[in-house]
Amino acid sequence: MMTLAAVQMVMDNPKLDLMYFICGVLLALLPTSVLGMIGYFVVRDWYRNHYVRKPAPITPGPAGR
C-alpha cells in the first residue's frame, strides 16, 4: 500500500495525465463507434430490403404457350 502511494506521488506529470485521459476517452469511444456503425449498416440493409419496392414478377401470358 505504501508503494502505491509513493508511485502516485512520483507520477505527478500533467502530460502523462493528459495521455491517460485521451486513452480513456478512446477506450470508451472506439467500441461505441464500432457497434454504432455495425448497427447502422444492419438497419440500412434491413430498410433497403424491406421497404424498397421490388418489380412485380412477370407471369407468362397466352403467348407463352
C-alpha positions in Angstrom: 0.0 0.0 0.0 2.8 2.3 0.8 4.5 1.6 -2.5 1.4 2.6 -4.4 1.2 5.9 -2.5 4.9 6.5 -3.3 4.4 5.8 -7.0 1.4 8.1 -7.1 3.4 10.9 -5.5 6.2 10.5 -8.1 3.8 10.3 -11.1 2.6 13.9 -10.8 3.0 14.7 -14.5 0.3 16.7 -16.3 1.4 15.4 -19.8 1.0 11.8 -18.5 -2.4 12.7 -17.0 -3.4 14.1 -20.4 -2.3 10.9 -22.1 -4.2 8.8 -19.7 -7.3 10.9 -20.2 -7.0 10.7 -24.0 -6.5 6.9 -23.8 -9.6 6.6 -21.6 -11.7 8.6 -24.0 -10.5 6.5 -26.9 -11.1 3.3 -25.0 -14.7 4.4 -24.4 -15.5 5.7 -27.8 -13.9 3.0 -30.0 -16.2 0.2 -29.1 -19.2 2.6 -29.1 -18.5 3.8 -32.6 -17.8 0.3 -33.9 -21.0 -1.1 -32.6 -22.9 2.0 -33.8 -21.5 1.6 -37.3 -22.5 -2.1 -37.3 -26.0 -1.2 -36.1 -26.3 1.5 -38.8 -25.3 -0.9 -41.6 -27.6 -3.6 -40.3 -30.6 -1.2 -40.1 -29.8 0.3 -43.5 -29.6 -3.2 -45.2 -32.9 -4.2 -43.5 -34.6 -0.9 -44.6 -33.4 -1.4 -48.2 -34.6 -5.0 -48.4 -37.8 -4.4 -46.6 -39.2 -1.1 -47.8 -37.7 -0.7 -51.3 -40.3 -1.6 -53.9 -39.4 -4.6 -55.9 -40.6 -5.1 -59.5 -43.6 -7.3 -59.9 -42.9 -10.8 -61.1 -43.5 -11.3 -64.8 -46.1 -14.0 -65.5 -46.2 -15.7 -68.8 -49.3 -14.7 -70.8 -51.2 -16.5 -73.5 -48.3 -16.0 -76.0 -46.1 -18.2 -73.8 -48.0 -21.4 -74.7 
